[in-house]
Each structure stands twice: as C-alpha cells, then as structure tokens.
C-alpha cells in the first residue's frame, strides 16, 4: 500500500515503531551523546549551514577589499568545511533527536554518524513526518535552556548567601589615620 501522508508521531506515547524497531524517548543521555548533541545544537543555533552562503561570501569579499587576505582565507576555509559537513552529516535536528530516541537494545552510551544515519533510515522507511522531529528537538533545546537558567539562578543564590555570610563574619574595620 502506498502511503500518501507522512506519519506523525504522538510524543505523549513516549514510544513509536519505525522500520520494525521500537523507539523510546529518553529524557537523559550519556556524556558522549551529550557532546554530540551539543555540537548539533550549536550548528543549528548558529546556522553554520548553507543558509549563510551570501553573507559569508560578502564577508570574504569585504576582507579581501580591506587587504586582509589571511582572514579571508580562514573564512573561506570555514565556509567550505561547513558545506562539506552539510553533505556528509545528517542535519542537526535529526542528530539531536537521534541522541534522545533509542531503539530497544541500543547501547545508549555512544553515538556515531553511522548510527544516526541508521535511525534516519528507519524513520524514513516508516514515512515519519520531518516536522515531528523539529518539534521534538525544539522541545529538548527549550527544556535544556530552562534547566540551565534554573541551575544558574540557584548557583547565583548560593554564592550570594555565602558572600553575605563572609561579610557578616568579617566586619570591615575603620582605619585610623
């Protein structure tokens, strides 16, 4: 039977089937996966993809006109690497999701581009809508940002309390001249 509409995932179920595998949504990940996901998140947030082509070439042009060929060369190299990565690696949203979506029996300690491609193949074969993954990735990024803000606020309060205690324990004496 031909599928005429992409399949949407109900994330509230916390599990879904794709290409004969049962995938589960995890809310935590190993350090190795965290580093991998962070790299993808930075790529996503900074737009280090083909979308900056015009702006990047304009910067290179301006650097050359300003007599800064070394800086232009570095910018050109970085741009070429970004284009290479675009074609060699899966898109950042899917890489982030691959860190959180694990099939039964998967070793969740590690992740590689090869494993990500395997997962993307499963999701493609199942006909899952691309938009489902954007929503999930944005949810994870938003929650991570909120957690970081809460943690930073907590640390700030602890530092303020400790500083206040130190000030109370060590009164400033007036110096006599």
C-alpha positions as CSV (number, residue, x, y, z in Angstrom):
1,X,0.0,0.0,0.0
2,X,1.3,3.4,-0.9
3,X,1.4,6.0,1.9
4,X,0.0,9.3,0.8
5,X,0.7,11.3,4.0
6,X,3.7,11.2,6.3
7,X,3.1,9.6,9.6
8,X,3.0,11.9,12.7
9,X,4.4,10.8,16.0
10,X,2.4,11.2,19.1
11,X,5.2,12.1,21.5
12,X,2.9,11.7,24.5
13,X,3.1,8.0,24.0
14,X,6.9,8.2,24.6
15,X,7.4,5.3,22.2
16,X,6.9,4.6,18.5
17,X,7.7,2.0,15.9
18,X,9.9,2.6,12.9
19,X,11.0,0.1,10.3
20,X,10.4,-2.9,12.6
21,X,12.1,-1.3,15.7
22,X,10.5,0.1,18.8
23,X,11.9,3.5,19.6
24,X,11.7,5.0,23.1
25,X,12.1,8.7,24.1
26,X,14.8,9.2,26.7
27,X,15.0,12.4,28.7
28,X,18.6,11.9,29.7
29,X,21.7,10.9,27.7
30,X,25.3,9.8,28.3
31,X,28.2,12.2,28.2
32,X,29.3,11.0,24.8
33,X,25.8,11.7,23.3
34,X,25.6,15.0,25.1
35,X,28.8,16.2,23.4
36,X,27.4,15.0,20.0
37,X,24.0,16.7,20.6
38,X,25.7,19.9,21.8
39,X,27.7,20.1,18.6
40,X,24.5,19.6,16.6
41,X,22.7,22.2,18.7
42,X,25.4,24.8,18.1
43,X,25.3,24.1,14.4
44,X,21.5,24.5,14.5
45,X,21.6,27.7,16.5
46,X,24.4,29.4,14.7
47,X,23.2,28.4,11.2
48,X,26.6,27.1,10.1
49,X,24.9,25.6,7.1
50,X,24.4,26.6,3.5
51,X,21.9,29.3,4.6
52,X,24.7,31.7,5.3
53,X,26.2,31.5,1.9
54,X,25.5,35.0,0.7
55,X,26.5,36.6,4.0
56,X,29.7,34.6,4.2
57,X,30.8,35.4,0.7
58,X,30.1,39.1,1.3
59,X,32.3,39.0,4.4
60,X,35.1,37.3,2.4
61,X,34.8,39.9,-0.4
62,X,35.0,42.7,2.2
63,X,38.0,41.2,3.9
64,X,39.8,41.0,0.6
65,X,38.9,44.6,-0.3
66,X,40.2,45.6,3.2
67,X,43.6,44.0,2.4
68,X,43.1,41.1,4.8
69,X,43.8,38.0,2.6
70,X,44.7,35.8,5.6
71,X,41.4,36.4,7.3
72,X,39.6,35.9,4.0
73,X,41.4,32.6,3.6
74,X,40.3,31.4,7.0
75,X,36.7,32.5,6.4
76,X,36.8,30.7,3.0
77,X,38.2,27.5,4.6
78,X,35.5,27.5,7.3
79,X,32.8,28.1,4.7
80,X,34.0,25.2,2.6
81,X,34.1,22.9,5.7
82,X,30.5,23.9,6.6
83,X,29.4,23.0,3.1
84,X,31.3,19.7,3.2
85,X,29.7,18.9,6.6
86,X,26.2,19.7,5.2
87,X,26.5,16.9,2.6
88,X,28.5,14.5,4.8
89,X,26.5,14.6,8.0
90,X,22.8,14.4,8.8
91,X,21.0,17.6,9.6
92,X,21.4,18.9,13.1
93,X,17.7,18.5,14.1
94,X,17.8,14.8,13.3
95,X,21.2,14.3,15.0
96,X,19.8,15.9,18.2
97,X,16.7,13.6,18.1
98,X,18.9,10.6,17.5
99,X,20.5,11.2,20.8
100,X,17.2,11.0,22.6
101,X,15.4,8.4,20.5
102,X,16.7,4.9,21.3
103,X,15.5,1.6,19.9
104,X,15.2,-1.4,22.1
105,X,18.6,-3.0,22.8
106,X,20.6,0.0,21.6
107,X,23.8,0.9,23.5
108,X,23.0,4.4,24.7
109,X,26.5,5.2,25.9
110,X,27.7,6.1,22.4
111,X,26.5,7.6,19.1
112,X,28.1,7.9,15.7
113,X,27.1,9.5,12.4
114,X,26.6,5.9,11.1
115,X,24.1,5.1,13.9
116,X,22.3,8.4,13.3
117,X,22.1,7.5,9.6
118,X,20.7,4.1,10.5
119,X,18.0,5.7,12.7
120,X,17.1,8.3,10.0
121,X,16.8,5.4,7.5
122,X,14.3,3.7,9.9
123,X,12.3,6.9,10.3
124,X,12.3,7.5,6.5
125,X,11.3,3.9,5.8
126,X,8.4,4.3,8.3
127,X,7.4,7.5,6.5
128,X,7.6,9.7,9.6
129,X,7.0,13.4,9.0
130,X,10.1,15.6,9.3
131,X,8.2,18.1,11.3
132,X,7.7,15.7,14.1
133,X,11.4,15.8,14.7
134,X,11.7,19.6,14.6
135,X,9.1,19.8,17.4
136,X,10.9,17.2,19.5
137,X,14.3,18.9,19.0
138,X,13.0,22.3,19.9
139,X,11.3,20.8,23.0
140,X,14.6,19.3,24.2
141,X,16.5,22.5,23.5
142,X,13.9,24.6,25.3
143,X,13.9,22.3,28.3
144,X,17.7,22.2,28.4
145,X,17.8,26.0,28.3
146,X,15.3,26.3,31.1
147,X,17.2,23.8,33.2
148,X,20.4,25.7,32.7
149,X,18.7,29.0,33.7
150,X,17.3,27.4,36.8
151,X,20.7,25.9,37.7
152,X,22.5,29.2,37.1
153,X,19.9,31.1,39.3
154,X,20.4,28.5,42.1
155,X,24.2,28.8,42.0
156,X,23.9,32.6,42.0
157,X,21.7,32.5,45.1
158,X,24.2,30.1,46.9
159,X,27.1,32.4,46.0
160,X,25.2,35.5,47.3
161,X,24.3,33.7,50.6
162,X,27.9,32.6,51.1
163,X,29.2,36.1,50.3
164,X,26.8,37.6,52.8
165,X,27.9,35.1,55.5
166,X,31.6,36.0,54.8
167,X,30.7,39.7,55.1
168,X,28.9,39.2,58.4
169,X,31.8,37.1,59.8
170,X,34.5,39.5,58.7
171,X,33.4,43.1,59.6
172,X,35.2,45.9,57.9
173,X,37.1,47.9,60.5
174,X,37.7,51.6,60.2
175,X,41.2,52.5,59.7
176,X,42.7,55.3,61.8
177,X,44.9,57.8,60.1
